[in-house]
């Protein structure tokens, strides 16, 4: 995942353009993404797909002719979606197009102007303060013209048409946590799920933020009815604790599964309620769709000083944090895939587990008591109305332990599944 982030980091991405295409082509080396192109001007609900933006070169020369700001050094230097410019101007006129962070004077801010034509440059405030008076030359070789919005989609069929949706935004330029971490994690999660049997179908979307999810929903209303669970992946490579933002409905199976996994993960975590602000979960959870889609991140957006600055670089994310995040996502998928209803075939009093070899099957040592309790809870609550997640929550045990107990009881002929999978 980290090596993939290193490849993607230098690419200038936006909500449209060749940077997105280049990034998706790299992902296609790992998973068989289908790339979609939606023409500029396409109406998508209350929005319109914007013109396509591409930037090739951009710089500012000081009165001595030296390049003091250069897009080639760091693509955050250019206001994203800047229109083409080539002119000379005074420092006072130029300052109206410069963006800095006075409170973080060594960092370059990330700024955009997607839906209002403008141009500008971003630079460290410390550098801004040293710019000498005089005439500056400004050059931006960019294009803003009829083109396409591009997104990637990977559909992985399962035993049923019911879907788990995974969505991540691909529109940010050189920002590692926001959101190369989400892109890389979902790419390798998809690769891993390809190798396993699946009850659910799984759909992975790599889309520009906001306009991308709106466009996908507008073009795929016939598919929405199959989405049972979903997660928006972002900010997954930093050292912070996990944060799960609930779906609009608030107590769906994905909400419960995410909270359960985090509770037993050993990592610090926080559960927050839905709010109509943030990432693309707010589109999937809009009242006209009201899908069971939450947002599983590490540090929350806007709460860490590196957010939307040049400090969100490859040193800010680390392989071990990406791996921890991937493991959490895999466990959430495991809960969704294996959360079935079961029936105890020996419901009158406890069956004798010892003569069936089940005490041996559940092992000894420090975990033996927990494994024994998992079996007893599964037997007691497998009445056709409690799912394995219900049992795990009631027992206060990890889902994986309850699942192991369930499988052992099935093999002993004491339990039968009530779903097609079970």
C-alpha positions in Angstrom: 0.0 0.0 0.0 2.8 2.4 0.9 4.7 1.7 -2.3 1.5 2.5 -4.3 1.1 5.7 -2.4 4.7 6.6 -3.4 3.8 6.1 -7.0 0.6 8.2 -6.9 1.9 11.0 -4.7 3.6 13.2 -7.4 0.5 13.2 -9.7 -1.6 16.3 -9.8 -5.2 15.2 -9.4 -8.4 17.2 -9.4 -12.1 16.5 -9.8 -11.4 16.0 -13.6 -8.5 15.6 -15.8 -5.5 13.5 -16.8 -4.2 13.2 -13.3 -7.2 11.1 -12.4 -6.8 9.0 -15.5 -3.2 8.4 -14.8 -3.9 7.4 -11.2 -6.7 5.0 -12.3 -4.4 3.3 -14.9 -1.9 2.6 -12.1 -4.7 1.1 -10.0 -5.6 -1.1 -12.9 -2.3 -2.9 -12.6 -3.6 -4.3 -9.3 -7.4 -4.7 -9.8 -9.4 -4.7 -13.0 -11.1 -1.3 -12.7 -13.6 -0.2 -15.2 -13.0 3.4 -16.1 -16.0 5.6 -16.8 -16.0 9.0 -18.6 -19.0 11.3 -18.1 -19.1 14.3 -20.5 -18.9 17.9 -19.3 -22.3 19.5 -19.1 -24.1 16.3 -18.1 -26.9 17.0 -15.7 -26.6 14.9 -12.5 -29.6 15.8 -10.2 -29.1 19.5 -9.2 -25.5 19.6 -10.4 -23.7 19.7 -13.8 -20.5 17.8 -14.6 -17.9 20.6 -14.9 -15.4 21.4 -17.6 -12.3 19.3 -17.5 -9.2 20.9 -16.0 -5.6 20.1 -16.8 -2.4 21.9 -15.7 1.0 21.5 -17.4 3.1 24.4 -16.0 2.8 27.2 -13.6 5.2 29.6 -12.0 5.9 33.1 -10.6 9.1 35.0 -11.3 10.2 37.8 -9.0 11.6 41.2 -10.2 15.0 39.6 -10.7 13.5 36.9 -13.0 13.9 34.0 -10.5 11.2 31.4 -10.1 10.0 31.9 -6.6 6.9 29.7 -6.9 6.9 26.6 -9.2 4.2 24.1 -9.8 6.8 21.5 -10.7 8.3 21.7 -7.2 5.0 20.9 -5.5 1.6 20.7 -7.2 0.0 22.2 -4.1 1.6 25.5 -5.2 -1.1 26.0 -7.8 -4.7 26.9 -6.9 -6.5 23.7 -8.1 -8.6 24.6 -11.2 -6.8 27.8 -11.9 -7.5 29.3 -15.4 -4.7 30.0 -17.8 -2.8 33.3 -17.1 0.3 35.0 -18.5 0.8 38.6 -17.3 3.1 41.0 -15.4 1.9 42.7 -12.2 2.9 44.5 -9.1 3.4 42.6 -5.8 0.3 44.3 -4.4 -1.8 43.0 -7.3 -0.2 39.5 -7.1 -1.0 39.3 -3.3 -4.7 39.1 -4.1 -4.0 35.7 -5.7 -1.7 34.3 -3.1 -2.8 31.9 -0.3 -0.8 31.1 2.8 -1.3 29.8 6.4 -0.1 32.5 8.8 -0.6 30.1 11.7 1.6 27.4 10.0 4.1 29.6 8.3 6.3 26.8 6.9 3.6 24.9 5.1 1.9 25.2 1.7 -1.9 25.2 2.0 -4.2 23.2 -0.4 -6.8 25.4 -2.0 -9.3 24.9 -4.9 -11.6 26.9 -7.1 -13.7 24.2 -8.7 -16.9 26.0 -9.5 -15.8 29.6 -9.8 -13.2 30.7 -12.4 -10.1 32.1 -10.7 -6.4 31.6 -10.5 -3.8 31.7 -7.8 -0.8 30.2 -6.0 -0.2 28.8 -2.6 3.1 29.2 -0.7 4.5 29.2 2.8 3.7 32.3 4.7 7.3 32.7 5.7 8.2 32.9 2.0 5.3 35.3 1.3 6.7 37.7 3.9 10.1 37.9 2.1 8.7 38.7 -1.4 10.4 41.9 -2.6 8.5 44.8 -4.1 8.6 45.1 -7.9 7.1 43.6 -11.0 6.3 39.9 -11.1 5.7 37.6 -14.1 2.9 35.1 -13.7 2.4 32.1 -16.0 -0.2 29.3 -15.8 -0.4 26.9 -18.7 -3.7 25.2 -17.9 -6.9 24.4 -19.8 -10.5 24.4 -18.7 -12.6 23.0 -21.5 -15.3 20.5 -22.5 -14.1 17.1 -21.6 -15.1 14.5 -19.0 -15.3 13.5 -15.4 -13.5 10.2 -14.9 -14.0 7.6 -12.2 -13.1 4.0 -11.6 -15.4 1.2 -10.6 -14.8 -2.5 -9.7 -17.7 -4.8 -9.2 -17.0 -8.1 -7.5 -20.0 -10.4 -7.7 -21.0 -12.7 -4.8 -23.6 -15.3 -4.2 -26.3 -12.7 -4.0 -27.0 -9.4 -5.7 -27.0 -7.6 -2.4 -24.0 -5.3 -2.2 -21.4 -3.8 0.1 -20.3 -0.4 -1.3 -16.8 0.9 -0.8 -16.2 4.5 -1.9 -13.1 6.7 -1.8 -12.2 10.1 -3.3 -9.4 10.5 -5.8 -9.5 14.2 -6.5 -6.8 15.4 -4.2 -3.3 16.1 -5.5 -0.1 15.4 -3.4 -1.8 14.7 -0.1 -0.9 11.4 1.3 -3.4 10.8 4.1 -6.2 12.7 2.4 -6.6 10.6 0.4 -3.9 8.3 -1.0 -4.5 6.2 2.1 -8.1 5.5 1.2 -7.3 4.8 -2.4 -4.5 2.4 -1.6 -6.4 0.6 1.2 -9.5 0.0 -1.0 -7.3 -1.2 -3.9 -5.7 -3.9 -1.8 -8.9 -4.8 0.0 -10.5 -5.4 -3.4 -7.5 -7.5 -4.5 -7.8 -9.6 -1.3 -11.6 -10.1 -1.6 -11.1 -11.4 -5.1 -9.5 -14.5 -3.6 -12.2 -15.4 -1.2 -15.8 -16.8 -1.4 -18.3 -14.0 -1.0 -21.9 -14.0 0.1 -22.3 -10.3 -0.9 -21.3 -8.6 -4.1 -18.8 -5.8 -3.5 -18.6 -2.6 -5.4 -15.5 -0.3 -5.2 -15.8 3.3 -6.4 -12.7 5.6 -6.9 -14.4 8.9 -7.6 -13.8 12.7 -7.3 -15.3 14.0 -4.1 -18.9 15.2 -4.1 -19.5 15.6 -7.8 -18.3 12.0 -8.3 -20.7 10.4 -5.9 -23.5 12.6 -7.1 -22.7 11.5 -10.7 -22.5 7.8 -9.8 -25.8 7.9 -8.0 -27.5 9.8 -10.8 -26.2 7.3 -13.4 -27.0 4.2 -11.3 -30.3 4.6 -9.5 -31.2 1.1 -10.7 -28.3 -0.4 -8.7 -28.9 1.5 -5.5 -31.7 -0.9 -4.3 -29.1 -3.7 -4.0 -26.8 -1.7 -1.6 -27.2 -3.1 1.9 -24.0 -1.8 3.6 -21.3 0.7 2.7 -18.2 2.5 3.9 -16.5 5.7 2.7 -12.7 5.3 3.1 -10.5 8.2 3.9 -7.6 9.4 6.2 -6.4 5.9 7.0 -2.6 6.2 7.1 -1.8 8.4 10.1 -1.1 7.4 13.7 -4.4 8.7 15.2 -7.1 6.5 16.7 -10.0 5.3 14.6 -13.2 7.3 14.0 -16.4 5.8 12.8 -19.1 8.2 11.6 -22.5 6.5 11.6 -24.9 6.3 8.7 -27.9 8.7 8.7 -30.0 5.9 10.0 -27.7 5.4 12.9 -28.3 1.8 13.9 -27.8 -0.2 10.7 -25.8 -3.4 10.5 -22.7 -1.6 9.1 -22.9 0.8 12.1 -23.0 -2.0 14.5 -20.3 -4.0 12.7 -17.9 -1.1 12.6 -18.4 -0.3 16.3 -18.1 -3.9 17.3 -14.8 -4.4 15.4 -13.3 -1.2 16.8 -14.4 -2.1 20.3 -12.4 -5.3 20.1 -9.5 -4.0 17.9 -7.3 -2.9 20.8 -7.0 0.5 19.1 -8.3 3.8 20.5 -11.5 4.8 18.7 -14.4 7.2 18.7 -18.0 6.7 17.4 -19.7 9.9 16.2 -23.2 10.5 14.9 -24.0 11.3 11.3 -23.9 14.9 10.2 -24.5 16.2 6.7 -21.0 17.5 6.3 -17.8 15.6 5.5 -17.0 13.2 2.7 -19.2 11.3 0.2 -21.3 9.6 2.9 -23.4 12.7 2.9 -24.5 12.0 -0.7 -25.2 8.3 -0.1 -27.1 9.2 3.1 -29.1 12.0 1.5 -32.8 11.6 2.2 -33.6 10.5 -1.3 -31.3 7.5 -0.9 -30.7 7.1 2.8 -28.3 4.2 2.3 -26.6 2.4 5.2 -23.2 4.0 4.5 -20.8 5.1 7.2 -17.3 6.7 7.1 -14.4 4.8 8.7 -11.3 6.9 9.2 -8.4 7.4 11.6 -8.0 11.0 12.6 -11.1 13.1 11.6 -10.7 15.6 8.8 -9.7 19.1 10.0 -8.6 17.9 13.4 -4.8 17.4 12.7 -2.4 20.2 11.8 -1.2 18.5 8.6 -4.7 18.4 7.1 -4.9 20.1 3.7 -1.2 21.2 3.8 2.1 20.2 2.4 2.8 18.4 5.7 0.3 15.7 4.6 3.2 14.0 2.8 4.6 10.5 2.5 6.3 10.8 5.9 3.0 11.6 7.6 1.6 8.2 6.7 3.3 4.9 7.7 3.0 1.3 6.4 2.0 0.0 9.9 -0.9 2.4 10.2 -2.1 1.5 6.7 -1.9 -2.2 7.7 -3.8 -1.7 10.9 -6.5 0.1 8.9 -6.7 -2.6 6.4 -7.1 -5.2 9.1 -10.0 -3.3 10.6 -11.7 -3.0 7.2 -11.2 -6.8 6.6 -12.7 -7.6 10.0 -15.7 -5.4 9.2 -16.2 -7.3 6.0 -15.9 -10.6 7.8 -18.7 -9.6 10.2 -20.9 -8.6 7.3 -20.2 -11.7 5.3 -20.7 -14.2 8.2 -23.4 -12.5 10.2 -26.1 -15.2 9.9 -29.0 -16.6 11.8 -28.7 -20.1 13.3 -30.9 -22.6 15.0 -29.9 -24.8 18.0 -30.8 -28.4 17.1 -30.5 -29.5 20.8 -32.4 -26.6 22.5 -33.6 -28.5 25.6 -30.9 -27.9 28.1 -27.2 -27.7 27.2 -25.9 -30.5 25.0 -22.9 -32.5 26.4 -20.0 -30.8 24.7 -17.3 -33.0 26.2 -18.4 -36.3 24.6 -18.5 -34.5 21.2 -14.9 -33.4 21.6 -15.9 -29.8 21.6 -14.0 -28.9 24.7 -10.9 -30.3 23.0 -11.9 -28.4 19.8 -12.0 -25.1 21.6 -8.5 -25.6 23.0 -6.9 -24.9 26.3 -4.8 -22.2 27.8 -5.8 -18.6 28.6 -8.4 -18.4 25.8 -10.3 -21.6 26.8 -12.8 -20.0 29.1 -13.7 -17.3 26.5 -14.1 -20.0 23.8 -16.3 -22.1 26.1 -18.4 -19.0 26.9 -18.7 -18.3 23.1 -20.1 -21.8 22.5 -22.6 -21.5 25.4 -23.8 -18.1 24.2 -24.1 -19.3 20.6 -26.1 -22.3 21.8 -28.3 -20.3 24.0 -29.2 -17.5 21.6 -29.3 -19.5 18.3 -33.1 -19.5 18.3 -33.6 -18.1 14.8 -34.0 -14.5 15.9 -30.5 -13.6 17.0 -27.7 -13.1 14.5 -24.0 -13.9 15.3 -23.4 -10.1 15.7 -26.3 -10.0 18.1 -24.7 -12.8 20.1 -21.3 -11.2 20.0 -22.6 -7.9 21.3 -24.7 -9.6 24.0 -21.8 -11.7 25.1 -19.2 -9.0 24.9 -17.0 -11.2 22.8 -15.2 -10.6 19.5 -17.2 -11.6 16.5 -14.4 -13.9 15.3 -14.5 -15.9 18.5 -18.3 -16.3 18.2 -17.9 -17.3 14.6 -15.3 -20.0 15.4 -17.6 -21.4 18.1 -20.5 -21.4 15.6 -18.5 -23.4 13.1 -17.4 -25.9 15.7 -21.0 -26.5 16.7 -22.1 -26.8 13.1 -19.5 -29.5 12.5 -20.8 -31.4 15.6 -24.3 -31.3 14.3 -25.7 -29.1 17.0 -26.4 -26.0 14.9 -27.8 -25.3 11.5 -27.9 -22.1 9.5 -31.1 -20.5 8.5 -29.9 -18.5 5.5 -28.8 -19.8 2.1 -25.2 -19.3 3.2 -25.6 -21.0 6.5 
